[in-house]
Amino acid sequence: MKRRWTTIALVAVGLFAINVVARLIIRLGFDGNDQAEGNVSLIMFGVIGLALAVITFIRSQRHRPAEWLPDLAAAAALGMLLTILIGPFVSGDTPFGGGAGNFFSQVWLYGGFAIVGTLLGYWIATALGRDYRSRSLSAYAQSRATKPRRVVRR
C-alpha cells in the first residue's frame, strides 16, 4: 500500500516538475510575450499528455486497467492540483491572478490532455497487442494449442 502511494506521489511530482520547467522558461525567456507564453503552455500540456501516454503504455502491459487506472487518475489529479494551485507562485503570480476564466481553462486543458494522453497510451498498447488482456489471451491460446490431444478408446 505504501509503495502504491509513493508511485502516485512520484508521478504527480514529475508532472508538476514539467509545469515548473515550463513556467521558468516563460519567466526567464518570454516574460510579457503573451503569444510565446501561450505556445509554451500548450507545449507543456502536450508533454504532460505524452508523459501520461508513456506511463500508461508501460503500466498497461503488466497490469489490468482496474489496477493502474485509479493510481494514474489520482496522480494526474494531484499533479493538476499542484500545477494550478502552487505552480503560479513559481512565476510570481497567484492561482486566481489571471481571473477565474484563466484558472478554469487550465483545469480543462490539463484534464483534456491528461485524458487524451492516457487513452492514447492504452490504445497504442492495445493496437500492438501488448496490453494485459491481449497478452493473457495470447498466453491462453498458446497453452491450449500446445496441450496434447486426448486419445479416445473404443
LUMTI-879153 format. One record per atom (N, C-alpha, C, CB): residue number from 1; atom name; x, z, y. Coordinates in steps of 0.02 Angstrom, whole numbers, m for minus. Glycine has a CB too. Example, Ala and Ser with C-alpha at 12.3 -4.5 7.8 and 13.67 -1.06 7.14 Angstrom:
2
REC  resi  name    east      up   north
REC     1     N     660     390    m284
REC     1    CA     615     390    m225
REC     1     C     660     390    m165
REC     1    CB     565     452    m224
REC     2     N     642     354    m112
REC     2    CA     684     357     m53
REC     2     C     645     394       2
REC     2    CB     704     286     m30
This chain:
154
REC  resi  name    east      up   north
REC     1     N      41       0     m60
REC     1    CA       0       0       0
REC     1     C      44       0      63
REC     1    CB     m47      61       0
REC     2     N      98      39      61
REC     2    CA     143      43     119
REC     2     C     176     m25     131
REC     2    CB     195      97     109
REC     3     N     195     m59      77
REC     3    CA     227    m124      83
REC     3     C     179    m175     114
REC     3    CB     252    m149      14
REC     4     N     115    m168      97
REC     4    CA      65    m214     124
REC     4     C      61    m208     200
REC     4    CB      m4    m200      93
REC     5     N      59    m147     225
REC     5    CA      54    m137     298
REC     5     C     120    m156     332
REC     5    CB      36     m65     313
REC     6     N     175    m147     297
REC     6    CA     239    m168     326
REC     6     C     240    m244     334
REC     6    CB     297    m145     281
REC     7     N     216    m280     285
REC     7    CA     214    m353     290
REC     7     C     168    m375     347
REC     7    CB     190    m383     224
REC     8     N     110    m343     353
REC     8    CA      64    m360     407
REC     8     C      97    m347     474
REC     8    CB      m1    m318     401
REC     9     N     131    m290     481
REC     9    CA     163    m273     545
REC     9     C     220    m322     560
REC     9    CB     190    m201     542
REC    10     N     259    m341     510
REC    10    CA     314    m388     521
REC    10     C     289    m456     544
REC    10    CB     356    m395     458
REC    11     N     237    m480     512
REC    11    CA     209    m545     533
REC    11     C     181    m541     604
REC    11    CB     154    m568     483
REC    12     N     146    m486     619
REC    12    CA     119    m478     687
REC    12     C     174    m475     739
REC    12    CB      75    m414     690
REC    13     N     227    m439     724
REC    13    CA     283    m434     771
REC    13     C     318    m502     778
REC    13    CB     334    m380     748
REC    14     N     323    m540     723
REC    14    CA     352    m607     726
REC    14     C     310    m653     771
REC    14    CB     357    m636     657
REC    15     N     245    m649     764
REC    15    CA     201    m690     807
REC    15     C     207    m668     880
REC    15    CB     128    m684     783
REC    16     N     212    m603     891
REC    16    CA     221    m578     959
REC    16     C     289    m600     987
REC    16    CB     215    m501     960
REC    17     N     340    m602     945
REC    17    CA     407    m624     967
REC    17     C     405    m696     991
REC    17    CB     459    m616     911
REC    18     N     365    m738     957
REC    18    CA     357    m807     980
REC    18     C     329    m808    1050
REC    18    CB     311    m847     931
REC    19     N     280    m764    1063
REC    19    CA     250    m760    1129
REC    19     C     300    m735    1181
REC    19    CB     189    m715    1127
REC    20     N     339    m685    1163
REC    20    CA     388    m658    1210
REC    20     C     439    m711    1230
REC    20    CB     424    m597    1179
REC    21     N     463    m750    1181
REC    21    CA     511    m803    1196
REC    21     C     479    m854    1243
REC    21    CB     534    m838    1131
REC    22     N     417    m873    1230
REC    22    CA     383    m922    1273
REC    22     C     374    m894    1343
REC    22    CB     315    m941    1244
REC    23     N     356    m831    1349
REC    23    CA     347    m801    1415
REC    23     C     413    m797    1453
REC    23    CB     315    m732    1409
REC    24     N     467    m782    1417
REC    24    CA     532    m779    1450
REC    24     C     554    m849    1473
REC    24    CB     585    m749    1403
REC    25     N     541    m899    1433
REC    25    CA     557    m968    1452
REC    25     C     518    m986    1515
REC    25    CB     541   m1018    1395
REC    26     N     454    m968    1517
REC    26    CA     413    m983    1576
REC    26     C     439    m944    1637
REC    26    CB     339    m965    1563
REC    27     N     454    m881    1627
REC    27    CA     476    m838    1684
REC    27     C     543    m860    1711
REC    27    CB     479    m765    1662
REC    28     N     590    m877    1667
REC    28    CA     657    m894    1689
REC    28     C     665    m967    1709
REC    28    CB     706    m878    1636
REC    29     N     627   m1012    1678
REC    29    CA     637   m1083    1691
REC    29     C     584   m1118    1731
REC    29    CB     644   m1116    1628
REC    30     N     522   m1094    1726
REC    30    CA     468   m1132    1757
REC    30     C     422   m1088    1799
REC    30    CB     426   m1167    1704
REC    31     N     450   m1038    1831
REC    31    CA     409    m991    1870
REC    31     C     376   m1028    1929
REC    31    CB     453    m932    1896
REC    32     N     311   m1026    1931
REC    32    CA     274   m1058    1985
REC    32     C     251   m1129    1970
REC    32    CB     315   m1058    2045
REC    33     N     275   m1159    1917
REC    33    CA     255   m1227    1899
REC    33     C     198   m1222    1848
REC    33    CB     316   m1268    1870
REC    34     N     137   m1230    1871
REC    34    CA      79   m1221    1828
REC    34     C      77   m1271    1770
REC    34    CB      15   m1227    1868
REC    35     N      96   m1333    1783
REC    35    CA      94   m1384    1730
REC    35     C     143   m1367    1674
REC    35    CB     111   m1454    1760
REC    36     N     203   m1347    1692
REC    36    CA     253   m1329    1641
REC    36     C     232   m1265    1604
REC    36    CB     322   m1319    1674
REC    37     N     204   m1218    1640
REC    37    CA     180   m1156    1608
REC    37     C     126   m1172    1556
REC    37    CB     153   m1107    1660
REC    38     N      80   m1216    1573
REC    38    CA      28   m1236    1526
REC    38     C      57   m1271    1465
REC    38    CB     m22   m1281    1561
REC    39     N     106   m1315    1476
REC    39    CA     137   m1351    1420
REC    39     C     174   m1303    1374
REC    39    CB     185   m1404    1446
REC    40     N     212   m1257    1403
REC    40    CA     249   m1208    1362
REC    40     C     200   m1164    1324
REC    40    CB     296   m1164    1406
REC    41     N     144   m1145    1355
REC    41    CA      94   m1104    1321
REC    41     C      63   m1142    1262
REC    41    CB      39   m1083    1370
REC    42     N      48   m1205    1271
REC    42    CA      21   m1245    1215
REC    42     C      71   m1252    1159
REC    42    CB      m2   m1314    1240
REC    43     N     134   m1262    1177
REC    43    CA     187   m1266    1126
REC    43     C     192   m1199    1089
REC    43    CB     256   m1284    1158
REC    44     N     186   m1144    1126
REC    44    CA     188   m1078    1095
REC    44     C     131   m1070    1045
REC    44    CB     185   m1023    1148
REC    45     N      71   m1089    1064
REC    45    CA      15   m1083    1018
REC    45     C      25   m1128     957
REC    45    CB     m51   m1102    1053
REC    46     N      54   m1187     968
REC    46    CA      70   m1232     912
REC    46     C     121   m1201     864
REC    46    CB      95   m1298     938
REC    47     N     171   m1168     891
REC    47    CA     222   m1135     849
REC    47     C     191   m1077     811
REC    47    CB     282   m1110     892
REC    48     N     146   m1042     842
REC    48    CA     110    m987     807
REC    48     C      69   m1016     750
REC    48    CB      65    m947     856
REC    49     N      33   m1071     762
REC    49    CA      m6   m1103     709
REC    49     C      39   m1128     653
REC    49    CB     m47   m1160     737
REC    50     N      97   m1157     671
REC    50    CA     144   m1181     621
REC    50     C     173   m1124     580
REC    50    CB     201   m1220     655
REC    51     N     189   m1069     613
REC    51    CA     214   m1010     576
REC    51     C     163    m985     527
REC    51    CB     234    m954     626
REC    52     N     100    m982     547
REC    52    CA      47    m960     501
REC    52     C      36   m1010     445
REC    52    CB     m18    m948     539
REC    53     N      45   m1074     459
REC    53    CA      39   m1125     407
REC    53     C      93   m1116     354
REC    53    CB      42   m1196     437
REC    54     N     154   m1104     376
REC    54    CA     210   m1094     329
REC    54     C     199   m1031     288
REC    54    CB     277   m1090     366
REC    55     N     179    m977     320
REC    55    CA     166    m914     284
REC    55     C     110    m924     233
REC    55    CB     149    m857     333
REC    56     N      57    m958     253
REC    56    CA       1    m971     208
REC    56     C      23   m1015     149
REC    56    CB     m56   m1006     246
REC    57     N      62   m1067     163
REC    57    CA      86   m1110     110
REC    57     C     126   m1071      58
REC    57    CB     129   m1167     139
REC    58     N     169   m1027      81
REC    58    CA     211    m988      35
REC    58     C     169    m937      m2
REC    58    CB     267    m953      74
REC    59     N     126    m900      33
REC    59    CA      87    m847       1
REC    59     C      35    m875     m47
REC    59    CB      52    m805      54
REC    60     N       7    m933     m31
REC    60    CA     m46    m961     m74
REC    60     C     m20    m985    m141
REC    60    CB     m81   m1018     m38
REC    61     N      44    m993    m148
REC    61    CA      72   m1014    m212
REC    61     C      76    m958    m262
REC    61    CB     141   m1044    m201
REC    62     N      81    m897    m239
REC    62    CA      92    m840    m284
REC    62     C      32    m794    m292
REC    62    CB     150    m801    m259
REC    63     N     m14    m798    m245
REC    63    CA     m70    m750    m246
REC    63     C    m136    m786    m232
REC    63    CB     m59    m695    m194
REC    64     N    m190    m755    m256
REC    64    CA    m257    m781    m241
REC    64     C    m273    m771    m167
REC    64    CB    m311    m745    m285
REC    65     N    m317    m814    m139
REC    65    CA    m335    m806     m69
REC    65     C    m364    m737     m52
REC    65    CB    m384    m859     m49
REC    66     N    m398    m706    m100
REC    66    CA    m426    m640     m88
REC    66     C    m372    m587     m76
REC    66    CB    m470    m619    m147
REC    67     N    m311    m601     m98
REC    67    CA    m256    m554     m88
REC    67     C    m219    m566     m23
REC    67    CB    m208    m558    m147
REC    68     N    m206    m629      m6
REC    68    CA    m164    m642      53
REC    68     C    m204    m655     117
REC    68    CB    m120    m702      40
REC    69     N    m266    m679     111
REC    69    CA    m304    m696     171
REC    69     C    m321    m636     215
REC    69    CB    m368    m731     151
REC    70     N    m344    m580     187
REC    70    CA    m357    m522     231
REC    70     C    m294    m497     266
REC    70    CB    m389    m465     191
REC    71     N    m238    m497     230
REC    71    CA    m175    m475     261
REC    71     C    m154    m521     317
REC    71    CB    m119    m471     208
REC    72     N    m160    m586     306
REC    72    CA    m141    m634     357
REC    72     C    m188    m631     417
REC    72    CB    m140    m705     328
REC    73     N    m252    m621     404
REC    73    CA    m300    m614     459
REC    73     C    m286    m552     500
REC    73    CB    m372    m612     431
REC    74     N    m269    m497     466
REC    74    CA    m253    m435     503
REC    74     C    m189    m444     544
REC    74    CB    m245    m376     453
REC    75     N    m139    m478     515
REC    75    CA     m77    m489     551
REC    75     C     m89    m534     612
REC    75    CB     m24    m520     505
REC    76     N    m129    m586     603
REC    76    CA    m143    m631     659
REC    76     C    m183    m595     714
REC    76    CB    m183    m693     635
REC    77     N    m231    m554     694
REC    77    CA    m270    m516     743
REC    77     C    m226    m466     781
REC    77    CB    m328    m480     709
REC    78     N    m182    m432     744
REC    78    CA    m137    m385     776
REC    78     C     m88    m422     822
REC    78    CB     m99    m344     723
REC    79     N     m63    m479     800
REC    79    CA     m19    m519     842
REC    79     C     m54    m543     904
REC    79    CB       8    m578     803
REC    80     N    m118    m562     897
REC    80    CA    m157    m583     955
REC    80     C    m166    m526    1005
REC    80    CB    m226    m610     933
REC    81     N    m181    m467     980
REC    81    CA    m189    m409    1025
REC    81     C    m125    m394    1061
REC    81    CB    m213    m348     985
REC    82     N     m68    m395    1026
REC    82    CA      m4    m384    1058
REC    82     C      10    m437    1111
REC    82    CB      52    m383    1007
REC    83     N      m4    m500    1093
REC    83    CA       8    m556    1138
REC    83     C     m34    m552    1201
REC    83    CB      m5    m622    1102
REC    84     N     m96    m535    1193
REC    84    CA    m142    m536    1250
REC    84     C    m139    m472    1292
REC    84    CB    m213    m547    1226
REC    85     N    m128    m415    1260
REC    85    CA    m129    m352    1297
REC    85     C     m60    m329    1320
REC    85    CB    m160    m299    1255
REC    86     N      m8    m344    1283
REC    86    CA      59    m321    1301
REC    86     C     102    m379    1328
REC    86    CB      94    m290    1241
REC    87     N      91    m439    1304
REC    87    CA     130    m497    1324
REC    87     C     133    m510    1399
REC    87    CB     103    m557    1291
REC    88     N      78    m503    1435
REC    88    CA      81    m516    1508
REC    88     C     131    m472    1545
REC    88    CB      13    m506    1538
REC    89     N     145    m412    1519
REC    89    CA     193    m368    1553
REC    89     C     264    m396    1549
REC    89    CB     191    m298    1522
REC    90     N     278    m438    1499
REC    90    CA     344    m470    1493
REC    90     C     355    m517    1552
REC    90    CB     350    m508    1426
REC    91     N     303    m552    1572
REC    91    CA     309    m599    1626
REC    91     C     290    m569    1694
REC    91    CB     267    m660    1613
REC    92     N     286    m503    1698
REC    92    CA     272    m469    1761
REC    92     C     201    m474    1784
REC    92    CB     316    m497    1813
REC    93     N     154    m478    1738
REC    93    CA      84    m485    1755
REC    93     C      45    m430    1719
REC    93    CB      57    m556    1735
REC    94     N     m20    m432    1724
REC    94    CA     m63    m386    1687
REC    94     C    m110    m427    1643
REC    94    CB    m104    m339    1736
REC    95     N    m139    m396    1591
REC    95    CA    m182    m434    1545
REC    95     C    m240    m471    1580
REC    95    CB    m210    m388    1493
REC    96     N    m269    m440    1631
REC    96    CA    m325    m472    1665
REC    96     C    m305    m498    1734
REC    96    CB    m383    m422    1673
REC    97     N    m240    m508    1744
REC    97    CA    m215    m532    1809
REC    97     C    m240    m601    1827
REC    97    CB    m140    m532    1809
REC    98     N    m250    m644    1778
REC    98    CA    m275    m711    1791
REC    98     C    m350    m716    1789
REC    98    CB    m246    m758    1742
REC    99     N    m383    m660    1780
REC    99    CA    m456    m660    1777
REC    99     C    m480    m660    1705
REC    99    CB    m484    m720    1813
REC   100     N    m544    m647    1697
REC   100    CA    m575    m643    1631
REC   100     C    m574    m711    1596
REC   100    CB    m646    m617    1636
REC   101     N    m582    m765    1633
REC   101    CA    m581    m831    1604
REC   101     C    m515    m847    1571
REC   101    CB    m597    m883    1656
REC   102     N    m460    m830    1604
REC   102    CA    m394    m841    1576
REC   102     C    m384    m797    1514
REC   102    CB    m339    m826    1628
REC   103     N    m406    m735    1517
REC   103    CA    m399    m689    1461
REC   103     C    m436    m716    1399
REC   103    CB    m427    m619    1479
REC   104     N    m498    m736    1408
REC   104    CA    m537    m760    1351
REC   104     C    m515    m829    1327
REC   104    CB    m610    m761    1368
REC   105     N    m488    m870    1372
REC   105    CA    m462    m934    1349
REC   105     C    m401    m923    1304
REC   105    CB    m443    m979    1410
REC   106     N    m361    m872    1318
REC   106    CA    m304    m856    1274
REC   106     C    m329    m832    1207
REC   106    CB    m260    m802    1307
REC   107     N    m383    m793    1206
REC   107    CA    m412    m769    1143
REC   107     C    m434    m829    1101
REC   107    CB    m471    m721    1156
REC   108     N    m470    m875    1132
REC   108    CA    m496    m933    1096
REC   108     C    m440    m979    1072
REC   108    CB    m545    m972    1139
REC   109     N    m391    m991    1116
REC   109    CA    m335   m1034    1096
REC   109     C    m296   m1003    1038
REC   109    CB    m288   m1046    1155
REC   110     N    m281    m939    1044
REC   110    CA    m243    m905     991
REC   110     C    m283    m907     925
REC   110    CB    m228    m831    1011
REC   111     N    m346    m889     929
REC   111    CA    m388    m890     869
REC   111     C    m394    m959     839
REC   111    CB    m457    m863     885
REC   112     N    m403   m1009     880
REC   112    CA    m409   m1078     855
REC   112     C    m346   m1102     821
REC   112    CB    m427   m1124     912
REC   113     N    m289   m1092     854
REC   113    CA    m226   m1114     825
REC   113     C    m210   m1074     761
REC   113    CB    m170   m1107     875
REC   114     N    m227   m1010     760
REC   114    CA    m214    m969     700
REC   114     C    m257    m993     642
REC   114    CB    m229    m895     715
REC   115     N    m320   m1007     654
REC   115    CA    m364   m1030     601
REC   115     C    m343   m1099     576
REC   115    CB    m437   m1033     625
REC   116     N    m329   m1145     622
REC   116    CA    m309   m1212     602
REC   116     C    m242   m1210     564
REC   116    CB    m303   m1259     663
REC   117     N    m195   m1169     588
REC   117    CA    m131   m1163     553
REC   117     C    m139   m1136     482
REC   117    CB     m85   m1119     592
REC   118     N    m180   m1086     475
REC   118    CA    m192   m1057     409
REC   118     C    m225   m1107     362
REC   118    CB    m235    m993     414
REC   119     N    m276   m1141     387
REC   119    CA    m310   m1192     347
REC   119     C    m263   m1249     328
REC   119    CB    m371   m1220     384
REC   120     N    m222   m1270     375
REC   120    CA    m176   m1324     362
REC   120     C    m125   m1305     307
REC   120    CB    m138   m1343     426
REC   121     N     m99   m1245     311
REC   121    CA     m53   m1222     259
REC   121     C     m85   m1219     190
REC   121    CB     m26   m1154     276
REC   122     N    m147   m1195     188
REC   122    CA    m182   m1190     124
REC   122     C    m201   m1259      97
REC   122    CB    m245   m1147     131
REC   123     N    m224   m1303     142
REC   123    CA    m243   m1371     121
REC   123     C    m183   m1409      95
REC   123    CB    m276   m1409     178
REC   124     N    m126   m1401     126
REC   124    CA     m66   m1436     102
REC   124     C     m46   m1410      34
REC   124    CB      m8   m1427     152
REC   125     N     m48   m1344      24
REC   125    CA     m32   m1315     m41
REC   125     C     m81   m1340     m94
REC   125    CB     m33   m1238     m37
REC   126     N    m144   m1344     m77
REC   126    CA    m195   m1367    m124
REC   126     C    m186   m1441    m139
REC   126    CB    m265   m1354     m96
REC   127     N    m173   m1481     m88
REC   127    CA    m164   m1553     m98
REC   127     C    m104   m1568    m142
REC   127    CB    m156   m1589     m30
REC   128     N     m52   m1527    m137
REC   128    CA       7   m1537    m178
REC   128     C       1   m1504    m247
REC   128    CB      69   m1509    m142
REC   129     N     m55   m1470    m258
REC   129    CA     m65   m1436    m322
REC   129     C     m21   m1375    m330
REC   129    CB     m53   m1484    m378
REC   130     N      m2   m1344    m275
REC   130    CA      44   m1287    m278
REC   130     C       9   m1221    m264
REC   130    CB      99   m1297    m228
REC   131     N     m56   m1222    m250
REC   131    CA     m91   m1160    m238
REC   131     C    m101   m1122    m303
REC   131    CB    m158   m1173    m203
REC   132     N    m120   m1058    m297
REC   132    CA    m126   m1014    m354
REC   132     C    m176   m1040    m406
REC   132    CB    m147    m944    m332
REC   133     N    m232   m1064    m383
REC   133    CA    m284   m1087    m429
REC   133     C    m262   m1150    m467
REC   133    CB    m349   m1102    m391
REC   134     N    m233   m1198    m432
REC   134    CA    m210   m1260    m464
REC   134     C    m156   m1245    m515
REC   134    CB    m184   m1309    m412
REC   135     N    m111   m1200    m497
REC   135    CA     m57   m1183    m544
REC   135     C     m85   m1146    m605
REC   135    CB      m4   m1139    m509
REC   136     N    m135   m1103    m595
REC   136    CA    m166   m1067    m651
REC   136     C    m202   m1116    m697
REC   136    CB    m214   m1014    m625
REC   137     N    m239   m1162    m668
REC   137    CA    m274   m1212    m709
REC   137     C    m225   m1257    m746
REC   137    CB    m321   m1254    m666
REC   138     N    m171   m1274    m715
REC   138    CA    m120   m1316    m747
REC   138     C     m88   m1279    m806
REC   138    CB     m66   m1337    m697
REC   139     N     m73   m1215    m795
REC   139    CA     m44   m1175    m849
REC   139     C     m93   m1167    m907
REC   139    CB     m22   m1106    m823
REC   140     N    m156   m1157    m891
REC   140    CA    m207   m1151    m943
REC   140     C    m213   m1216    m983
REC   140    CB    m275   m1131    m913
REC   141     N    m216   m1272    m948
REC   141    CA    m221   m1337    m982
REC   141     C    m161   m1350   m1026
REC   141    CB    m229   m1393    m931
REC   142     N    m103   m1331   m1002
REC   142    CA     m42   m1341   m1041
REC   142     C     m42   m1296   m1103
REC   142    CB      20   m1329    m998
REC   143     N     m65   m1235   m1096
REC   143    CA     m66   m1189   m1153
REC   143     C    m117   m1212   m1206
REC   143    CB     m82   m1118   m1131
REC   144     N    m173   m1240   m1183
REC   144    CA    m223   m1265   m1230
REC   144     C    m198   m1327   m1265
REC   144    CB    m289   m1280   m1195
REC   145     N    m159   m1367   m1232
REC   145    CA    m134   m1430   m1261
REC   145     C     m78   m1417   m1311
REC   145    CB    m111   m1477   m1207
REC   146     N     m42   m1363   m1304
REC   146    CA      15   m1351   m1348
REC   146     C      m2   m1310   m1410
REC   146    CB      69   m1315   m1310
REC   147     N     m62   m1284   m1414
REC   147    CA     m81   m1247   m1474
REC   147     C     m92   m1295   m1532
REC   147    CB    m145   m1205   m1461
REC   148     N     m68   m1275   m1591
REC   148    CA     m79   m1320   m1648
REC   148     C    m153   m1323   m1667
REC   148    CB     m38   m1296   m1709
REC   149     N    m172   m1379   m1692
REC   149    CA    m241   m1389   m1712
REC   149     C    m255   m1351   m1777
REC   149    CB    m256   m1463   m1721
REC   150     N    m312   m1322   m1782
REC   150    CA    m331   m1285   m1842
REC   150     C    m352   m1334   m1897
REC   150    CB    m388   m1236   m1827
REC   151     N    m327   m1322   m1956
REC   151    CA    m344   m1364   m2011
REC   151     C    m406   m1335   m2045
REC   151    CB    m285   m1370   m2061
REC   152     N    m456   m1377   m2057
REC   152    CA    m518   m1356   m2088
REC   152     C    m514   m1373   m2163
REC   152    CB    m579   m1390   m2054
REC   153     N    m526   m1323   m2205
REC   153    CA    m526   m1335   m2278
REC   153     C    m594   m1358   m2302
REC   153    CB    m506   m1273   m2316
REC   154     N    m592   m1400   m2350
REC   154    CA    m655   m1424   m2380
REC   154     C    m657   m1410   m2453
REC   154    CB    m665   m1498   m2368
